[in-house]
Amino acid sequence: MATTAGTRPSRRTPPTRKARPTAAVAAADASVNRYIAAYIMGVANRLANGASNHYRKKFNLGMPEWRTMMAIGTSSHRIVREVAEQADVDYAAASKSLRVLEKRGLVEMEQTNRRGRAAIARLTPAGLAVYRQLLESARRRQKRLLSGFTAQEVEQLWSLLRRIEDQIPYMNAER
């Protein structure tokens, strides 16, 4: 992308579409969207629905399985608790996703006595190949999502999102 000092990178313009009212546009005017948390949840829902449709269609994986695969990554020894933490899902959801992935031959589970009753999850060779495809697909999707932003704006967005995340315990505290 070509850039000049102080300007945004030039980007290919997406095809124009005939303007029509959509639920997303109408929702922007709804009073519930005047609350940042509600607005973020709405955006997150649309992102999650799009991702879910994409990964289900392309890889026959739901979002819990996608998150689980991404959490295991190239690690050779993730216990279920670590998978749950990395995937940001509860332990039961991580266990269920691991069982689904194990049945598909993408993950293997090893019971261990060294770490109590913990089971160790790792990707099989087939799982590693799918993981690499998932990673590339996620990168392409993120690149499209952020294509309207400069690198500086992306860094600022990350910074703001982290600050919001840090405020969640304060927001959720009983007062």
C-alpha positions, 0 to 999 in steps of 0.5 A, spaced: 500 500 500 502 506 498 502 512 503 505 519 503 506 522 510 500 524 514 495 520 509 492 514 510 494 508 506 491 507 499 486 502 499 482 498 493 475 501 494 470 495 496 464 494 491 458 499 492 452 496 494 445 499 493 443 503 500 438 499 504 436 500 511 439 494 515 438 491 522 445 494 524 444 501 521 437 501 525 440 498 531 445 504 531 440 509 533 437 504 538 437 507 545 441 501 548 447 502 543 448 509 547 451 504 552 458 502 550 458 495 553 451 494 549 454 497 543 461 492 544 456 486 545 452 488 539 459 488 535 462 482 538 455 478 536 456 480 529 463 478 528 462 472 532 456 470 527 460 472 521 466 468 524 461 462 526 458 461 519 465 462 516 469 456 520 463 452 520 462 452 512 469 452 511 472 447 516 466 444 519 468 447 526 464 451 531 467 457 535 468 453 541 472 448 537 475 453 533 477 457 540 480 450 542 484 449 536 487 456 537 488 455 544 492 448 543 496 451 537 503 448 536 504 446 544 505 439 545 502 439 552 496 443 554 492 441 560 484 442 559 484 447 564 490 451 560 486 450 554 480 453 557 483 459 560 487 460 553 480 459 549 476 464 554 471 458 555 469 454 561 472 448 563 466 444 561 466 447 554 473 446 553 472 439 555 466 438 550 470 441 544 476 437 546 472 430 545 469 433 539 476 434 536 478 428 538 473 424 535 475 428 528 482 426 529 484 433 530 486 432 537 489 427 541 488 426 549 493 423 554 491 422 561 497 423 566 499 421 573 504 427 573 500 432 573 494 429 578 488 427 574 490 432 568 489 430 561 494 433 556 491 435 549 495 436 543 494 437 536 495 430 531 498 431 524 491 432 521 490 437 527 496 441 526 494 442 518 487 444 520 490 449 525 495 452 520 489 453 515 485 456 521 490 461 523 491 463 515 484 464 515 483 468 521 489 472 519 485 474 512 479 475 516 482 480 521 486 484 515 479 485 512 476 487 518 482 492 519 483 494 512 480 501 513 485 503 519 492 505 519 497 501 523 497 507 528 489 507 529 490 499 530 495 500 535 490 505 539 484 501 538 488 495 541 490 500 547 483 502 548 480 495 548 485 493 553 483 499 557 476 497 557 477 490 559 481 492 565 475 496 567 470 490 567 472 488 574 470 495 576 464 496 572 461 489 575 463 490 582 457 491 586 456 498 589 
